[in-house]
Amino acid sequence: MEKKKRNRLISWLVLSGVTLSAATLILVLRNDYTTRGFSDATFIPGVVVLFLFLLRLVRDAGVFDLVSYSFARIFQGTKEKSLEGMKTASEYVEGKKEERLKKDRYYLPYIIIAALFLVVGAILAYL
């Protein structure tokens, strides 16, 4: 199996496993086995996965590049007295942009799993 397909399969398996584990944990800890309990146990992880999807979209758009540059600059300043060897902010952002273009942006597991859990949670809420 090629690396790209393997990584996509792993993302499906990990996201499904974590979401199902969270749903099971919510159901068991709340000890509410009614339709409302099942609704909560599916809707809450669905919202979390949707939030993670949106956060990943924002990250892949480069919104946090300057924040990470600032932290790198702070840590570099604490280690060394001079910041001359460090890239400028524009060089750092351009480098990050080139790295992002090389990466595989695969959002389908987030969309499908979030939609599935949200729809099931909404349906169970109105039964």
C-alpha positions as CSV (number, residue, x, y, z in Angstrom):
1,M,0.0,0.0,0.0
2,E,1.4,3.4,-0.9
3,K,2.1,5.9,1.8
4,K,-0.7,8.3,0.9
5,K,-3.4,5.7,1.0
6,R,-1.9,4.2,4.2
7,N,-2.0,7.6,5.9
8,R,-5.6,8.2,4.8
9,L,-6.6,4.9,6.1
10,I,-4.9,5.6,9.4
11,S,-6.7,8.9,9.7
12,W,-10.0,7.2,9.1
13,L,-9.3,4.5,11.7
14,V,-7.9,6.9,14.4
15,L,-10.6,9.5,14.0
16,S,-13.4,6.8,14.0
17,G,-11.8,5.1,17.0
18,V,-11.4,8.2,19.1
19,T,-14.9,9.4,18.3
20,L,-16.5,6.1,19.1
21,S,-14.4,5.9,22.3
22,A,-15.6,9.4,23.3
23,A,-19.2,8.5,22.6
24,T,-18.9,5.3,24.6
25,L,-17.2,7.2,27.5
26,I,-19.9,9.9,27.5
27,L,-22.6,7.2,27.5
28,V,-21.0,5.1,30.3
29,L,-20.0,8.0,32.5
30,R,-23.4,9.7,32.4
31,N,-25.1,6.3,32.9
32,D,-28.1,7.5,30.8
33,Y,-29.2,4.8,28.5
34,T,-32.3,6.6,27.2
35,T,-32.6,8.1,23.8
36,R,-31.5,11.4,25.3
37,G,-28.3,9.8,26.6
38,F,-27.6,8.2,23.2
39,S,-28.3,11.5,21.5
40,D,-25.8,13.3,23.8
41,A,-23.3,10.6,23.3
42,T,-23.3,11.0,19.6
43,F,-23.9,14.7,19.2
44,I,-21.1,15.9,21.5
45,P,-18.3,14.0,19.7
46,G,-19.8,15.1,16.4
47,V,-19.5,18.7,17.5
48,V,-15.9,18.1,18.7
49,V,-14.9,16.5,15.4
50,L,-16.5,19.4,13.5
51,F,-14.6,21.9,15.6
52,L,-11.3,19.9,14.9
53,F,-12.1,20.1,11.2
54,L,-12.6,23.8,11.3
55,L,-9.5,24.3,13.4
56,R,-7.5,22.2,10.9
57,L,-8.9,24.3,8.0
58,V,-7.8,27.5,9.8
59,R,-4.4,26.0,10.5
60,D,-3.9,24.9,6.9
61,A,-4.8,28.4,5.7
62,G,-1.8,29.7,7.6
63,V,-3.5,31.7,10.3
64,F,-1.2,30.5,13.1
65,D,2.1,31.0,11.2
66,L,2.9,34.3,12.8
67,V,2.0,33.0,16.3
68,S,4.4,30.0,15.9
69,Y,7.0,32.3,14.5
70,S,6.7,34.5,17.6
71,F,7.1,31.6,19.9
72,A,10.1,30.3,18.0
73,R,11.6,33.8,18.1
74,I,11.0,34.0,21.9
75,F,12.6,30.6,22.5
76,Q,15.5,31.5,20.2
77,G,16.0,34.7,22.2
78,T,16.2,32.9,25.4
79,K,18.8,30.5,24.1
80,E,21.1,32.9,22.3
81,K,21.9,36.6,22.8
82,S,21.6,37.4,19.1
83,L,18.7,36.8,16.8
84,E,20.7,37.5,13.6
85,G,20.6,33.9,12.3
86,M,16.9,33.6,12.5
87,K,14.6,34.0,9.5
88,T,12.4,37.1,9.2
89,A,8.7,36.8,9.6
90,S,8.0,36.9,5.9
91,E,10.7,34.3,5.2
92,Y,9.2,32.1,7.9
93,V,5.6,32.5,6.5
94,E,6.8,31.8,2.9
95,G,8.6,28.6,4.1
96,K,5.5,27.4,5.9
97,K,3.4,28.2,2.8
98,E,5.7,26.0,0.7
99,E,5.5,23.2,3.3
100,R,1.7,23.3,3.2
101,L,1.6,23.0,-0.5
102,K,3.5,19.8,-0.3
103,K,1.2,18.2,2.3
104,D,-1.9,16.2,1.6
105,R,-5.0,18.0,2.7
106,Y,-7.5,15.2,3.3
107,Y,-10.6,16.4,5.2
108,L,-13.1,13.7,4.2
109,P,-12.9,11.7,7.5
110,Y,-13.6,14.8,9.5
111,I,-16.6,15.8,7.4
112,I,-18.2,12.4,7.1
113,I,-17.7,11.4,10.8
114,A,-18.9,14.8,12.1
115,A,-21.9,14.8,9.8
116,L,-22.8,11.2,10.7
117,F,-22.6,11.8,14.5
118,L,-24.4,15.1,14.3
119,V,-27.3,13.7,12.2
120,V,-27.6,10.6,14.5
121,G,-27.6,12.8,17.5
122,A,-30.2,15.2,16.1
123,I,-32.4,12.3,15.1
124,L,-32.2,10.7,18.5
125,A,-32.9,14.0,20.2
126,Y,-36.3,14.2,18.5
127,L,-37.5,10.6,19.0
